[in-house]
Amino acid sequence: MNTYSGITECYDLLMRAGYYDHEGMARAADAVIGERTSVLELGVGTGLFAQNLTKTKPDCEVTGIDFTPEMLEIAQERVGDDAELIEADVTAMDLGRTFDAAISSGGVWVIIRDEDEFMLGTHLYDYEDEVQGLKNVTQHLEPDGLMLLSIQDMHRDFDKELDDGVVYSQRITRTDDPDDDHFMIQKQYSFTRGSEVIASEELDLGFYRRELMDRILGQGGFELDGVDDEGRFFVYGKEPVGEPV
């Protein structure tokens, strides 16, 4: 699983520079979850979404999980006592409680928009892990619980100037046939200051085209409710007990 352990500080600098619109996503998530007050964030990263959600929805109890201790250290400093953070692997987590909603906002899973196509983007490496991870999420949700997966555009080559003279570059390499129903890419993160590379890491990301995406989510215990009004999240409900998936 991708850990981001080699670029954590620079990654946080990138996130703070607006790589994601955490404030807008928090408002959109609040509008979807309504009166639900306990949220499990799937891949809390350095805590920016959790921080914005607790500000937008002060009565919300946020629990965030992440696989990378270095990420959690930064996130804990950011959210303080406003959220509970736990080092956990989504494919094996057992948190001993249930939640009203689970949200992956650029976390473990995302919905990738590539022109007129939507597909599942993931940090996991194989089909069985996807299904097991989603089943674990299902088991951590109340019967009327929701799961929100953020929508983002397909990864592409990209450069951005950050603070402190740092320049971020990402380069994408297709490692599989992009026409396959399941394919991988390699994403290279590079942070430079002048001619010095101060941090870099290569990560593998997976993608499942729509038919396979829907099958995985169904086997994981979810059915699609729709897309939120702002077009920021795919919203899923739990499959009714007893129905085939």
Buried (B, 14 or more C-beta within 10 A) or exposed (E): BBBBEBBBEBBBBBBBEEBBBBBEBBBBBBBBBEEBBBBBBBBBBBBBBBBBBBEBBEEBBBBBBBBBEBBBBBBBEBBEEBBBBEEBBBBEBEBEEEBBBBBBBBBBBBBBBBEEEBBBBBBBBEBEBBBBBBBBBBEBBEEEBBBBBBBBEBBEEEEEEBEEEBBBBBBBEEEEEEEEBBBBBBBBBBBBBEEEEBBBBEBBBBBBBEEBBBBBBBBBBBBBBEBBEBEBBBBBBBBEEEEEB
